[in-house]
Amino acid sequence: MKRMKIADLTPEMVLASDVINCDGRFLLPAGAALTERSIRLCKAWGIVEAEIEGEEAPSFDAGRNDVDPAALAAARRINEYRFLHAGTKHRAMRELENLSSLRKARAIEQGLPGGRFSVIGDDDAEAVDDNVLLEPINLGRLSEFGLRLPTLPAVFDRINETIMNPNSSAGDIADVIGKDTALTSQLLGIVNSAFYGFVSKIDTVSRAVAIVGTKQLTSLVFGISVIKIFDRIPARHIDMQEFWRHSLACGIAARIIAGYKQIQNTERLFVAGLLHDIGRLLMYRLWPEHSRRVLFAARRESRLLYEVEKDLLDIDHAGIGALMAERWKLPFLLEAEIRNHHAPGNSYTRPETAIVHLADIIAHVMEMGSSGEIFVPPLDEDTWNSLDISENLLTVIIDHVDRQINDVTAYFFPGS
C-alpha cells in the first residue's frame, strides 16, 4: 500500500482504503478501481491524497523526465545550504524541499532569478563596525531618542468605533469605509480578485460587507492600513516589494490552511500572516543601524536572523511586532500570533499560531518574496502534529498561493 498525491493518481489504480473528505462524507470504497471521473470527483471534493494498493511510492526524483537531472542536482545543492537550520528529516520539510528543488531546477533551466543564490561575502560587510556597542531596543523609551511609534490611519479608528457601537449596522460600517475612496477601491479590488473567486462582480462596499462579512472586511481594512504606514523605508535597508510579497504569500497560505482546518474568519489569519514580520519593518524604520548589524552578522555566521536579533538586541522582530500590536490595542489573538510565529509552542492561540508558523515556512521555502532571511526557519514538529494535516496538502497550498499572489499583490499595491 502506498499513499499518493491526488495529482499522481491514474485510472485503474485500486484504492487500498475508503476515500472520505474532511467533512466525513464517504466518496469511494476501498477496492474500487479509479477512473478519470472518480479522480475528478476527488479533486472537486478537496481530496489531496489516497491510499493505493501496490508497492511503496517511488522516490521524488524518479520519473522527473521534464526536468534536467543536472539542474535538479544543482537546485538540491543550493537548498542544502538554505535548509541548514530546518533540515529535511521531517516528512513535511522533505516534501517542501522536494517542491522547492523542482521549482528551482526549472528556474535554472530557464535562466531565471529563482535559480541563483548568493551568500554574503567580506566585501559586503566592510561598512559595518562590530565594535560599536548597540543600545538595546526598548519601545518604552522611544521619546528619549526622539523616536515615535507609527500610528494607524484615522479611518481604522472610525471603523473600530462604529463596530463597537451596539446600535451600528453593516450599512453604517459600509458608509465609513465608503468615505475613503482609495480604501474603497482597494477593498473592492481585493474582493473581486482571485483571493475570493466570486463568480459575479461585487461593485459596492455595502454588498461586500453583506457577502464577505463585517469582521472579515475589517481585517482586510486593517491590513491595508498598516501597509500604508511603512511605505517610506529606504531601499538600502530592504526591498519593500519583496518584503510585502513574502508577507502576502504568508497571509494567503495561512488563510488557505485555515480554510482546510475549517476555522472561521480566515481573513484574520490572512492578516496575521501579512503582519507576522511587521516588527522587522519597525526595526528598519527606527533602528536602521541595529538592523544592518543583525543582517550582516547573521549572514556572515550563517545564522537565523531572529536568533541574532535576540543575541544582539535582547529582543527579536516577533517580540517587537507584538509590542507594537499591543500599543495599537489590536486583538490579543493577533498579538500572540505575531509574537510566537517562530515559537508556536509558547502560544495559547493554537492552532492559529501554528498555521502562521507553517505558512511562514512555506513562503520561505518557495522563495515567495523575502523578509531579509536567507535560511528556511525550522519547523516545530509538535506544531505540525497538532495541525493534523498531510504533507501532501503542501503542494495544494502552494498551487493556491501561486494562483492568487500576483492578483492580490496588484490590489494591495496598486501601481507596483
N, C-alpha and C positions, 0 to 999 in steps of 0.2 A: 504494500500500500504506500502511496506517496501523496503528499499534499501539493497541489499545483495551483498557480495563479489562474484566474478566470481567463486571462488573455492567452494562456498557453494551452487551453483545452481545445480538443479537436473532436469531430464526430467519431462515433464508435468506441470512444473511451468508455469504460464501465465504472460507475460510481461505487466506491467502497463503503460509503455511509450516506445517510439521508442528507439532502440539502435543505436547510432551514434558514430563513432570513433573520435579521436582528430582532424582528417583532415576534418571532416564534412561528411564523407562517410556514407550513410544510409546502415545499415546491416539487422535489423529486425524490424518489425512493432509492435506497441502496440497491445495487444490482442493475439499475437502469442503464442502458447504452445511450450515450449522449447523441443528440442530433444538432444540426445548426439551429433549429427552432428552440430547443431546450437551453442551448448555450445563450441565445439571445434573451430568453426568459430570465436566466440567472443574472445577466448583466443588468436587465431592466429593474430587477428587484434589489440591486446593490450587492450581490454576492461577489466577494473578492477572491475566493478560493474554494476548492473542492477536493475531497479525498478520492483518489483514483486507484483502482486495483492495478497491481503490477509491481515492478521493481522500484527502488529508490529513485528520486528525481536526479537527472544528470546535473553536473556542475554548471555554474552560471556561464562559464566561458564556452561550454560545449554548444555547438550548433550556431555560434555567432558568425555566420558566414557573411553578414552585412557589414562587419567591422574588420579592419585590417588588424591582424594579431599584433603587429609591431606597435601600432597606435594604442591598442588596448594595454599592452605591456608598459608603454611609456606613461599612460594615464595612471596605471597602478603604482608606478614608481613615484609619481607626483603625490598621489593620495597617501602613500606610505608615510610621507612627512606630514601631510595635512592631518592625518589621523593619529599623530604621535601621542596625543593625550587621550583620545577617545577609544582607540583600539578597535579591533574588529572581532573580538572573541564572542561578543553577544550577537545573537542571530539578527537582531534589528539593525545593529551597526554594520554587520556583514552585508545585509541586504542593501543598506544605504550606500555603502562603499561600492558595491556592485553597480548600482544605478548611477552613481556619480562617475565611476570609471568609464562606463559605457557612454555617458554624455560627453565626458572629457575626450574620449577616444575619437568620437565623431567630430568634435571641435578641432582636434589635432589634424585629422584628415582634411578638414576644410580650411585650415589655417586661421581659425577664429580665435579671438582673445581667450576664450574659455580653456584653450589648450596650453596656455602659458602660465607659469608660476614663478615668482621670484621671492627670494629671501633677502632681508636687509643686509647690507654689507657695511664695512667700517666707514666708507666714504659718506654714507648717508647719515651717520650719527656724529659727524665731526663738529656740528654746531651745538651739540648737547653736552653740557658740563655736569657730569655726575657728582662733582664735588660740592656743588651749591646745595645747601640744605633746603628742603621744601617745607613750607608751613602746612601742617595737617589741615585738611578741608573740614570746615565747621560752618554749617549753614546758619547756626545761631549767631555767628559773628560777622555776617556779611557787611553790615553797616560800618564796622570798624575799618574795613578795607575799601570803602566807597563802592561796594557792590550791592546789587539789588536783584532779588529773585523775580523772574518774569511773572507777569500777571495774565490771567485768562481774559480774552476779549469780553466786552460788556454784554454781548448778545448771549453768551453762555450763562451769565448770571441771570439775565432776564428770563431765559428758558427755564432755568432751575427754579426761580421764584414762581413762575407760572405752574410748573409741575407740582410744587409743594403746596400750592393753594388748593384746598379741597373743593372749591367752587369752580375751578378751571375745567374747561372741556378740551377735547382734542382739537377743536376749532380754534380755541384761544392759543394753544401751542403753535398751531399752523400759522396763525396771524403774526406771532412774534418772529418766527423763522422767516416768514414771507417779507418782513420789512428789511431784511438784509438780502439784497438782490444777488450779490456774489455768492453768498452761502446757499441761497435757494437754487441757483444754477448748478452749483457743485453737488448738492444733495440729490436733485432730480437726475443729474447725470449718472451718479452712482447707483441710484435706484433703478435706472433703466439700462444699466450695464450688465455684463456677464456675471457680476457679483451676485445678482439676484436671478437673472434669466427669466424675467416675466415675459409672457407672450405679448400682451398688449401694453402700449406705452402709458406711463403714468405722468401726466402733464401738470399736476398741481400739488402743492405741499399738503393740502388737506387730504387729498386722495392718498398720498404717500403715507401720511400719518395713519390713515384708516387701514391701509393694506399692510404696511410694514410694522406698525405699532409705535406707540409713543416712546417707550423705553428704548426700543431698537434705534429709532431715528435720533433720539437724544444722544445715544452712544456715538453715532456717526458724527453728529454736530461737534461733540467734544473732540473727537479725533481730528477733524478738520481745524478746529480752533487751536489746538496745541501745535499742529504743523506750522501754522502761520506765525507762531511766536519765534520759531527757530529758523527763519528764512534768511538770516544775515550772518551766518558763521563763515569765516574766511575759508576759501578752498584749500589754503595751505595746511589747514588742520585736518580736514576730511572732505571727501567727495560727497556732498549732501545728496545728490541724486542717487548715488549708490547706497548711501545710508538709508534713505527712505525706501528704496526698493527692497532692501533686506527687511526693513520693518514691516512693509506692506506684505511681503511674502510670508513673514512670520504670522501676521494677523490673519491672512487668508487661510493659511494652513491650520491655525488654531480654530478658526470658525468651521472649517470642514471637519476636523476631528470632533469638535463639539457636536456637530450635526450627527455624526455617526454614533456618538455617545448619548444622543437624544437629550442634550442639555438645552434648556430654554434660553432665549435671548442670546443667540450665537454672536450677535453684533458686539456684545460686551466682551466676548473672548477675542473678537477681531481687534477691538480697541486695546485690550491687554497686550496682544501680540504687537500691535502697532507701536505701543509706548514702552515696551519692555526695556529698551535701551535708552530711554529719554534722559536718564542720569548722565550718560556719556555725552550727550549734547550739551547739558548744563556745564559739564567739565570743560568742553571745548570753548564754550562761550565765556565762562567766568574764570577758569583756571587753565588757560592755554599752555602755559609752561609746564604745569603738572601733567597735562595730557601728553605733551610731546615726550617728556621724560619717561612716562609709563610706556608709551608706544614703542620707543626705541629700545628700552630695557627689555621689554617682553620679546621683541623680535631678535635682539642680539643674543638673549639667553634661551630662546626657543621655549618661552613660557606662555601660558594663557594670560590674556590681558587682565582679567578680573583678579587673578592671584597676585599679579604685580601691583595692581591698584591697592590691594589690602596691605601689602608689604610696605609700599612707599607712602601711602596716604592715610592709612588706618581705616579706610572705607572704600568700598568698590562702587561701580556705577549703579548697580542694582540698589544698594543702600541709599545712594544719593537720589535716585529716581523715586524711591519710596518716601523719603523725607519731603521731596517736592510735592508728591501726591498728597501727603498729609497736610502740608501748608495750603494746598489748593482745596482742602476739605473734600477730596474725592472719596468714593466709596471704599470701605475697608477692604473689600474683596480685591479691588483693583490695586490698591496699595500693596497687599500681600503678594499678589501675582507678580508685580514688578520687583518687589524685594527678593523673592525666593525663586526666580526663574532659573537660576543656576543651582539652587539647593532646595528643590521642591519638597524634600522630606521634612524641612523645617516649617512648612506652611500648614495652616489649618484649613486652607481652601481647596484641598484636593477634592475632586480631580481637576479643577480649573487650572491650578498652578502646574500640575503635571502636564496638562495639554499645552500650555505656553512653553514649558521646558522642551517638550518634544518638537513643537513647531519651530522653535528657535534652532534646534539641531538640524532639522530638515532644511531650513533656509540656508544654514551654514554649509551643510554637506553639498547641496546642489548649487552653491555659489550664486544664489539669487540676491544680487547686490552685496554690500559689505558694510559691516559696522566698524571696521578697523581691525577686527580679529582675523588672523590668517589660519588659525587652527580650528578644527572641529571640536566643540566642547564635549566632554564626556557625558554619556547617558547614565542617569540614575536608574539602576536596574530595578529597585523596589518600585520606583515610579512607573516604569514600563509595565511591570507586573500588575500594578494597581489599575492601569487603564484597561487591561484585559482586551487588547486588540491583537490582530495577527500582523506579522511583518509583511504579509502580502498586501495589506491595506496601504502600505507606504507608497507603492508605485501609483495607486489610485489617487492618493492625496496629492502627490507631485504632479500628476497629469492635470488635476483640477486647478492647482496653483498656476501651472503653465498657461492654462486656457484663460485665466482671469487676470493675471498680473499686469499685462500691458494695458488692458481696458481700464482697470481700476486705477492704475498709475495716472493715466491720462485725465481722469476726473478729479483725483486728489491734487494733481499738479498740472492744471491747465496751462498749455503753452510750453511745457517741458519737452 
